[in-house]
Amino acid sequence: MILVTRRLPKPAIQLLRSHAPLCYHNSSRSLSRRELLRKIRRARGVVCLLTDRMDRQVIAAAEHLKIIANVAVGYDNIDVPYARSRGIIVTNTPGVLTDAVADLTWALILAVARRVVESDRFTRRGRFKGWDMELMLGTELKGKVLGLIGFGRIGQAVAQRAVGFGMSIQYYQRHPVEHSGRPVPLEDLLRTSDFVSIHLPLTPETHHLLDRKRLALLKRTAFLINTSRGPIVDEKALATALEHHRLAGAGLDVFEREPRIEPSLKKMDRLVLLPHIGSATVETRTAMAVKACESVLAFLRGETPPNLVDGTGGGRGVTGLL
């Protein structure tokens, strides 16, 4: 039996249903902890989402589990080392969401640079009284420096889009890649970039990578963008930096304690907050779900599934690691 922990796009669930018996939680609501522990006991495979905490207790409760297919690129919701110790393979869905996340990153860059959301609120509230030379002055992109923390598939796609805006590109990553962008140390990137965009997975090494001290390195005129994982940024430290005008603004699609958001962030202008929608297009979410289901079906056929997460079969699964 294959456990599907949440509603999936129809093409994905139809693909899976035609080849395997399912326990399908056909709901937009996540399974409760108790429900997940109960339903996973008989599962041979699981198709889960990043909101499902597949930790040691959950994995240990699954007596027959052999594969966990995560409908996401990141897999910080899964205890991969413990799964490996139990002979369970883990897969993810890289590649298919690259363009969607890169596009949303640029939506945030443009929104904070040109004060789009703030201007929308201003107009809706009836405060627009006519053209004004100094009304909602923003920041141009041409000639500015875009600093990318993490330079895998998504980071490079963001860089590709920056060329059309006439920006200079620099990036921080442990292993430089063949690209016209300039590799620089992290501290130098923070000091010299006008826009800093994060494209890393969440790992013990990247948790609070941008803490109070590193956030203090940013220019007062700089903007921070995060479409990767919330805990990479110390949210309280970011709120303090914004409150004291130590940086110009931020665009966040992810948060440290989702769905909870640091209350003070909600009150600030020059800050755009999105509900974790980086991959939220019909095309991308469908492709992600199908890819996860195809991994399960490959396993059921006795094949090695594609997109194995590092440590469960040798595949890396996520690019752009520190």
Secondary structure, 3 states (H helix, E strand, C coil): CEEECCCCCHHHHHHHHCCCCEEECCCCCCCCHHHHHHHHHHCCEEEECCCCCECHHHHHHCCCCCEEEECCCCCCCECHHHHHHCCCEEECCCCCCHHHHHHHHHHHHHHHHCCHHHHHHHHHCCCCCCCCCCCCCCCCCCCCEEEEECCCHHHHHHHHHHHCCCCEEEEECCCCCCCCCEECCHHHHHHHCCEEEECCCCCCCCCCCECHHHHCCCCCCCEEEECCCHHHECHHHHHHHHHCCCCCEEEECCCCECCECCHHHHHCCCEEECCCCCCCCHHHHHHHHHHHHHHHHHHHCCCCCCCECCCCCCCCCCCCCC
